[in-house]
Amino acid sequence: MKKFIETFTIDEVAEALKLHPYTVRRLCRERKIPAFKFGGQWRFKKEDIERWVNRRTEK
């Protein structure tokens, strides 16, 4: 059985992180947030975002 990866859109990540979508796009372009392009749109793996947030809040 195939496992599907749960992904978020820019708007979903922006809402969860309480950031403006433009800020999330900038972070993507600057490779400061884990993201990938799918169909020309930025996507985020749920587990990568959770790990990224945890690392940043542990400091």
LUMTORBA-33123 format. One line per field, with one value per residue (C-alpha): residue in three letters; x negated, y, z negated. Coordinates in nm, 3 decimals. Layout:
BEGIN
res = (ALA;...) .
x = (X;...) .
y = (Y;...) .
z = (Z;...) .
! end
This chain:
BEGIN
res = (MET;LYS;LYS;PHE;ILE;GLU;THR;PHE;THR;ILE;ASP;GLU;VAL;ALA;GLU;ALA;LEU;LYS;LEU;HIS;PRO;TYR;THR;VAL;ARG;ARG;LEU;CYS;ARG;GLU;ARG;LYS;ILE;PRO;ALA;PHE;LYS;PHE;GLY;GLY;GLN;TRP;ARG;PHE;LYS;LYS;GLU;ASP;ILE;GLU;ARG;TRP;VAL;ASN;ARG;ARG;THR;GLU;LYS) .
x = (0.000;-0.133;-0.188;-0.079;-0.275;-0.072;-0.160;-0.069;-0.024;-0.180;0.144;0.170;-0.189;-0.147;0.166;0.006;-0.309;-0.115;-0.316;-0.212;-0.212;-0.465;-0.703;-0.668;-0.736;-1.051;-1.170;-1.118;-1.315;-1.596;-1.590;-1.536;-1.232;-1.201;-0.985;-0.958;-0.778;-0.501;-0.314;-0.479;-0.353;-0.541;-0.451;-0.567;-0.587;-0.411;-0.693;-0.960;-0.775;-0.720;-1.091;-1.193;-0.970;-1.093;-1.458;-1.396;-1.206;-1.464;-1.737) .
y = (0.000;0.343;0.600;0.954;1.245;1.513;1.851;2.212;2.507;2.850;2.983;2.694;2.737;3.115;3.075;2.816;3.027;3.355;3.500;3.676;3.447;3.680;3.620;3.243;3.276;3.479;3.215;2.952;3.146;3.202;2.831;2.918;2.695;2.334;2.341;2.201;2.301;2.083;2.197;2.538;2.594;2.572;2.277;2.179;1.834;1.836;1.647;1.882;2.193;2.043;1.955;2.302;2.477;2.253;2.325;2.699;2.704;2.492;2.756) .
z = (0.000;0.094;-0.177;-0.097;-0.236;-0.410;-0.261;-0.325;-0.092;-0.143;-0.287;-0.534;-0.653;-0.675;-0.888;-1.115;-1.167;-1.184;-0.895;-0.577;-0.270;-0.102;-0.394;-0.352;0.023;-0.051;-0.297;-0.026;0.233;-0.017;-0.110;-0.476;-0.517;-0.395;-0.082;0.268;0.584;0.721;1.029;1.003;0.648;0.322;0.099;-0.248;-0.403;-0.739;-0.912;-0.770;-0.891;-1.236;-1.261;-1.136;-1.392;-1.675;-1.592;-1.583;-1.913;-2.100;-2.066) .
! end
